[in-house]
Amino acid sequence: MKKWGKRIFIFLILLLIMASSHPYLVLRDFHRQEQIGAVPLRLQDTFQIEWVHSVELTPWRETYKVTGLNKMELAETSFRSFGAGVPANFQDQRNVHVSVHDGWITVSGLREQRDQVLYLISREDYMLSVGDRTWKLSSVLPLGTSLELSVSWYPWWYRYVHGLAKRGSEKIDEYAGTTAE
């Protein structure tokens, strides 16, 4: 009986390890409803999308924070110039802070809850950063893709089956928007 008890205990421990869930940033083609890849996250992690504004032709960056089981929030937005479509009035929002540093205008404290966000990847300048990894999105998916980002929970091994391809992952110079040497 002791042998069976040990075997069952070991089996349950292995089952628990295999089934333990973690949050992932899931990238999907919105129109085709096909998964592109997934990037492992932790609760309270942040990730960023950066691109060049189509009218102002200056960089724009949005930072999201994982806040719950399947939730994220727009934590801050940063841009280099005001203009078409760029928010300019935050007086009615509590706890919002506007600052300027190294030429970036940053609006923080937004705390806008989102289940998902959509981006039309229309040019080659869209970048996704998670932790110390940055992907040039046009190297990961075709231009014209409506990219849906969401947070979902999967087993720890999910990254090995559905992880975002390393293709397009490179070290990017944050301020120049070019590959660092």
C-alpha positions in Angstrom: 0.0 0.0 0.0 2.9 2.4 0.7 4.2 2.0 -2.9 0.8 3.0 -4.3 0.6 5.9 -2.0 4.0 7.2 -3.0 3.1 6.7 -6.7 -0.2 8.5 -6.4 1.5 11.4 -4.5 4.2 11.7 -7.1 1.6 11.5 -9.9 -0.5 14.3 -8.2 2.6 16.5 -7.8 3.5 16.0 -11.5 -0.1 16.7 -12.5 -0.1 19.9 -10.5 3.2 21.1 -12.0 2.0 20.3 -15.6 -1.4 22.0 -15.1 -0.3 25.2 -13.2 -1.4 28.2 -15.2 0.4 31.5 -16.0 -0.8 34.6 -17.8 0.2 35.1 -21.5 0.0 38.0 -23.9 -1.9 36.4 -26.8 -1.5 37.8 -30.3 -4.3 37.0 -32.7 -5.2 38.0 -36.3 -8.5 39.6 -35.5 -10.2 39.1 -38.9 -9.0 35.5 -39.4 -9.4 34.6 -35.7 -6.1 32.8 -35.8 -3.5 32.9 -33.1 -0.1 34.3 -34.1 1.7 33.6 -30.8 1.9 34.0 -27.1 4.4 35.6 -24.7 4.6 34.6 -21.1 3.8 37.3 -18.5 3.5 37.6 -14.7 0.8 39.5 -12.8 1.6 43.2 -12.8 4.0 42.8 -15.8 3.9 45.6 -18.5 4.2 45.4 -22.2 4.5 48.2 -24.8 3.4 48.8 -28.4 5.3 51.6 -30.2 4.8 53.0 -33.7 5.2 56.3 -35.6 2.0 58.4 -35.7 0.7 58.4 -39.3 -0.1 62.2 -39.4 2.4 63.7 -36.9 5.2 61.3 -38.0 6.5 61.1 -34.5 6.8 58.1 -32.2 3.9 57.0 -30.0 4.1 54.4 -27.2 1.3 52.7 -25.2 2.2 50.8 -22.0 -0.3 48.1 -20.7 -0.2 46.4 -17.4 -1.6 42.9 -16.6 -4.2 43.5 -13.8 -6.3 40.3 -13.5 -7.1 36.9 -14.7 -7.9 38.1 -18.3 -7.5 41.9 -17.9 -5.1 44.5 -18.7 -5.1 48.3 -18.4 -3.7 51.1 -20.4 -1.2 52.4 -17.7 0.4 55.2 -19.7 0.8 56.7 -23.2 3.8 58.5 -24.4 4.3 60.6 -27.5 6.7 63.2 -29.0 4.2 65.8 -30.3 0.6 66.9 -30.0 -1.6 66.9 -33.1 -4.2 64.8 -34.9 -5.8 62.2 -32.5 -3.3 62.9 -29.7 -5.1 63.4 -26.4 -4.5 67.0 -25.1 -6.9 67.5 -22.2 -6.7 65.4 -19.0 -8.1 67.9 -16.5 -11.2 65.8 -15.9 -9.4 62.6 -15.0 -8.2 62.0 -11.4 -4.7 60.6 -10.6 -3.5 61.3 -14.2 0.0 62.8 -14.3 1.5 64.5 -17.4 5.3 64.8 -17.6 8.0 65.5 -20.2 11.3 63.6 -20.1 13.9 63.3 -23.0 11.4 64.7 -25.5 8.6 62.3 -24.6 5.3 63.6 -23.3 4.0 60.9 -20.9 0.5 60.6 -19.5 0.5 58.1 -16.6 -2.1 56.9 -14.1 -4.7 56.3 -16.8 -5.8 52.9 -15.5 -8.2 52.3 -18.4 -9.3 48.6 -18.2 -9.3 46.6 -21.4 -10.2 43.0 -22.3 -8.4 43.4 -25.6 -6.8 46.0 -27.8 -6.6 46.2 -31.6 -3.9 47.6 -33.8 -3.8 47.7 -37.6 -0.2 46.8 -38.5 -0.1 49.0 -41.6 3.6 49.9 -41.7 6.9 48.3 -40.7 7.5 50.6 -37.6 5.3 48.8 -35.1 7.2 47.3 -32.2 6.1 45.1 -29.3 8.2 45.0 -26.2 7.7 42.6 -23.3 10.4 42.6 -20.7 13.8 42.7 -22.4 12.4 41.3 -25.7 11.3 43.5 -28.6 9.6 42.3 -31.8 9.4 44.2 -35.0 5.8 43.2 -35.7 6.1 43.3 -39.5 8.7 40.5 -39.2 6.2 38.4 -37.3 3.0 39.0 -39.3 2.0 40.4 -42.7 1.3 44.1 -43.1 -2.4 44.9 -43.1 -3.0 42.5 -40.2 -5.5 43.6 -37.6 -3.6 42.6 -34.5 -5.7 41.7 -31.3 -3.8 41.6 -28.0 -5.3 40.0 -24.9 -4.3 38.3 -21.7 -5.2 34.6 -21.2 -4.0 31.9 -18.8 -2.4 28.7 -20.0 -0.2 26.0 -18.6 3.5 26.9 -18.1 4.5 24.7 -21.1 2.2 26.6 -23.5 5.1 28.9 -24.5 7.0 26.0 -26.1 4.0 25.1 -28.3 2.5 28.6 -29.1 5.4 31.0 -28.2 5.8 34.0 -30.4 8.4 33.2 -32.9 11.9 34.5 -32.3 11.9 35.9 -35.8 11.6 39.7 -35.6 13.0 39.7 -32.1 15.9 42.1 -31.8 17.4 44.7 -29.5 16.0 48.1 -30.5 17.5 51.5 -29.7 14.6 53.0 -27.8 15.1 56.6 -28.9 16.3 56.3 -32.4 13.9 53.5 -33.4 16.8 51.6 -35.0 18.5 48.3 -34.3 21.3 48.8 -31.7 24.8 47.7 -32.6 
